[in-house]
Every structure is written in structure tokens, then in C-alpha cells.
Amino acid sequence: MGMWLIPALIAIVIISVISFVSTLKIAKMTSERKSEKDTPISETVEEYATMLNPIVWVYGIFLLFLGIMIFYYWSKVGY
């Protein structure tokens, strides 16, 4: 096992869980629609449209993971 296996698996699990939960929420919203026509967009979605985008979440998790790895190796090896 390489040194990147466990951190990569943790990142994969986190991204998979967030994607699965987002998919379930969207599927639930779609099944609860009252008509086939589009419903008005809520004010929350209009104000925070990028926060509901899964790609933004993946980039955020990646940057967090990268920061943790850099800090870990910096603290282990030193400057």
C-alpha cells in the first residue's frame, strides 16, 4: 500500500456520500412536483446557486484534502 491509498479512499468516500445525498434530494424534489411545468426558482437557490453545484463541492473537498496533506507533510518533515 502506498502512502496515498488511505487519504485517497477517504476523499473518495466523502465525495461519494455528498454526491449520493445530493442526488437523493434532487430525486425527491422531482418526484414531489405537482405539475410537469417548471416551478419558480426559490430565492435561496437564486442567491446561492453555486453552492448547490456538486462540482463546487468536489473542488472544495479537494482543496481541503490538499491543505491537510501539505500541512501533514510540512509538520512531519519540517521546513
Contacts in CASP RR format, 6 or more apart in sequence:
PFRMAT RR
TARGET T0000
AUTHOR 0000-0000-0000
METHOD contacts of the structure
MODEL  1
MGMWLIPALIAIVIISVISFVSTLKIAKMTSERKSEKDTPISETVEEYAT
MLNPIVWVYGIFLLFLGIMIFYYWSKVGY
7 65 0 8 1.000
7 68 0 8 1.000
7 69 0 8 1.000
10 65 0 8 1.000
11 61 0 8 1.000
11 62 0 8 1.000
11 65 0 8 1.000
14 61 0 8 1.000
15 57 0 8 1.000
15 58 0 8 1.000
15 61 0 8 1.000
18 54 0 8 1.000
18 57 0 8 1.000
18 61 0 8 1.000
19 54 0 8 1.000
22 52 0 8 1.000
22 54 0 8 1.000
22 57 0 8 1.000
33 39 0 8 1.000
45 52 0 8 1.000
50 56 0 8 1.000
END
